[in-house]
Amino acid sequence: MVTDPIADLLTRIRNAGMAQHPSVKLPSSTRKVEVLRVLKEEGYIEDYSVGDETPQPNVTVRLKYLRGNHVITGIKRQSKPGQRKYVRSDALPKVLNGLGVSVITTSQGVMTGKSATAKGIGGEYICSVW
């Protein structure tokens, strides 16, 4: 039983990248798949695929490397189960002065902080990736 599935996802990606693994497999959930979709759109992972195992499907994440180095140099969970962190649309943080990405879950789905600012909506600040 994992108390924070998103933190588990981020930790597995971080550890697999440091160990230079080509991919990582973990239990799937709707929220994890949405976070992975954003990471893929932003170019931080190669691809992901959801299996059809029962009772719990797994998601396989293919990691991305550039010149032998993992593309993700840092990944940090911001909002935790014990202390949720919500931000307004005008107060969304910049990660490394715009070089990184903040992942936000809003009423319109999971998106980057840049997209949320453009739409004028805030939400829960899930994680920062750089």
GIGI-V286593 format. One record per residue. N is the residue number from 1. RES is the residue in one small letter. PSI is psi in whole degrees, -180 to 180 (NA if undefined). OMEGA is omega in radians with two decimals (* if undefined). D_CENTER is the distance of its C-alpha to the mean C-alpha in Angstrom with 1 decimal. Layout:
BEGIN
n: [N/N]
res: [RES/RES]
psi: [PSI/PSI]
omega: [OMEGA/OMEGA]
d_center: [D_CENTER/D_CENTER]
END
This chain:
BEGIN
n: [1/2/3/4/5/6/7/8/9/10/11/12/13/14/15/16/17/18/19/20/21/22/23/24/25/26/27/28/29/30/31/32/33/34/35/36/37/38/39/40/41/42/43/44/45/46/47/48/49/50/51/52/53/54/55/56/57/58/59/60/61/62/63/64/65/66/67/68/69/70/71/72/73/74/75/76/77/78/79/80/81/82/83/84/85/86/87/88/89/90/91/92/93/94/95/96/97/98/99/100/101/102/103/104/105/106/107/108/109/110/111/112/113/114/115/116/117/118/119/120/121/122/123/124/125/126/127/128/129/130]
res: [m/v/t/d/p/i/a/d/l/l/t/r/i/r/n/a/g/m/a/q/h/p/s/v/k/l/p/s/s/t/r/k/v/e/v/l/r/v/l/k/e/e/g/y/i/e/d/y/s/v/g/d/e/t/p/q/p/n/v/t/v/r/l/k/y/l/r/g/n/h/v/i/t/g/i/k/r/q/s/k/p/g/q/r/k/y/v/r/s/d/a/l/p/k/v/l/n/g/l/g/v/s/v/i/t/t/s/q/g/v/m/t/g/k/s/a/t/a/k/g/i/g/g/e/y/i/c/s/v/w]
psi: [122/127/-27/91/-34/-41/-37/-43/-49/-39/-41/-39/-45/-48/-41/-36/-40/-31/2/35/145/-29/168/141/136/163/142/152/163/-43/-41/-43/-38/-41/-42/-35/-44/-43/-36/-44/-34/-5/20/-19/155/-58/171/152/140/126/179/33/156/147/-21/118/155/154/133/126/120/120/157/135/147/116/40/-4/143/135/-38/110/-23/142/127/133/129/-55/125/160/-34/-18/91/145/111/145/148/166/-31/-3/20/129/149/137/121/46/36/-5/-22/-175/136/135/125/138/126/-178/-16/14/-177/131/174/161/-33/-43/-40/-39/-42/-34/-11/32/149/-173/-162/129/98/-59/167/138/135/NA]
omega: [3.14/-3.11/3.13/-3.07/3.14/3.09/3.09/3.09/-3.11/3.13/3.12/3.10/3.14/-3.10/3.12/3.10/3.11/3.14/3.12/3.08/3.12/-3.13/3.11/-3.13/-3.12/3.12/-3.07/2.95/-3.11/-3.12/3.12/-3.14/3.11/3.09/3.11/3.08/3.13/3.13/3.10/3.12/-3.13/3.05/-3.13/3.05/3.12/-3.06/3.04/3.10/-3.14/3.13/-3.14/3.12/3.06/0.04/-3.12/3.09/3.08/3.03/3.12/-3.10/3.04/-3.07/-3.10/3.13/3.11/-3.09/3.09/3.14/3.11/-3.09/3.13/3.11/3.11/3.11/-3.03/3.07/-3.11/-3.12/-3.08/-3.14/-3.13/-3.13/3.14/-3.12/3.14/-3.12/3.05/-3.10/-3.14/-3.12/3.14/-3.06/3.00/3.14/-3.10/3.11/3.10/3.13/3.11/-3.08/2.97/-3.13/-3.05/2.97/-3.05/3.07/3.13/3.10/3.14/-3.12/3.09/3.10/3.12/3.11/3.14/3.10/3.14/3.13/3.11/3.13/3.09/3.14/-3.13/-3.10/-3.03/-3.05/3.05/3.13/3.07/*]
d_center: [20.2/16.8/16.8/13.1/11.2/7.6/9.1/10.6/7.7/6.6/10.3/11.2/9.2/10.9/14.1/14.4/14.0/16.6/18.8/18.6/17.9/17.6/15.3/13.9/14.8/13.6/14.6/13.2/12.7/12.3/9.4/7.4/8.9/8.0/4.2/5.5/8.1/6.8/5.7/9.1/10.9/10.2/11.5/9.2/9.8/13.2/12.8/12.1/14.8/15.6/18.9/21.8/22.7/24.4/24.0/20.2/18.6/16.3/13.5/14.0/11.5/13.6/12.6/13.9/16.7/19.0/22.5/21.5/18.8/15.1/13.4/10.8/13.3/11.4/8.2/9.1/8.8/10.9/12.1/13.6/15.8/18.9/18.2/16.1/15.5/16.4/17.1/19.6/19.2/21.6/19.9/16.3/15.7/15.6/13.7/16.4/18.6/16.5/15.6/11.9/9.4/8.7/6.5/9.4/10.6/14.2/17.3/16.6/13.2/9.6/9.8/9.7/12.2/14.7/14.9/15.3/18.0/19.7/20.0/21.1/18.9/17.1/15.0/12.9/10.8/7.7/6.4/7.8/7.4/10.9]
END
